[in-house]
Amino acid sequence: MKFRRKPRENVEINLASLIDVVFILLLFFVVTTTFTRETQLKVDLPEAASGTPPEQSELKQLEVLIAADGSYSLNGRLLLKSDLAGLSAALQKESDGDNSLPLTISADAKTPHQAVITAMDAAGKLGFAHLRITTVEAQAVP
């Protein structure tokens, strides 16, 4: 006995509507994405053969970063004015007048010496007594 087969229908997927959905999703993700740009200074610290690591404390700490071009950053925020008055005002505001807080100065190895002296001078004028200058440990020469 010979059975008749039904002719197969070609199954097609309409890609036009699928492409529309993909483009709408892409547009949604592009619009809702937020881009953050970190404004941190890249600092290559100078080397020192001896030193002690800082003690961990629960106190609020102040950190002054000095870039190779002499620009200052206090606790991760770039200062608009890179001079003694601007740095002193920022230190005073950030410390709320408490000069017993530890202050760390991290200067790039190629920073002009004047920029480091200006930061130390600002700290000295405000009465900061706990002052540290950061370095990296020197590599042993074989």
C-alpha angles and dihedrals in degrees: 000000000000117000121205115236121218113240111254118244117225109246113218130182114215103233096184094076091042091054090049091055092048092051092049090051091048091050091049093053093046093051096045097045117102121207119208122197114203114221101203127140120238107229125186104199122219119249127250129184095217135030145123126248115246118261117248111244138175092226122107109263131206121216124190114197118196117197125213091262092054099256117144131226123187117204091338097313118113114232117230095213116050098198138097095267094048093047092046092050092048092048091048092049095045095047095043089224094304104132093176091079116109113255121203122196115201112184129180115249090243095048115125112255090235092065092055091047090050090053091048090047092052090050092047094049091052091049101247108165102176101070125162132181115205125223137163123245113264116245117243112252111230 
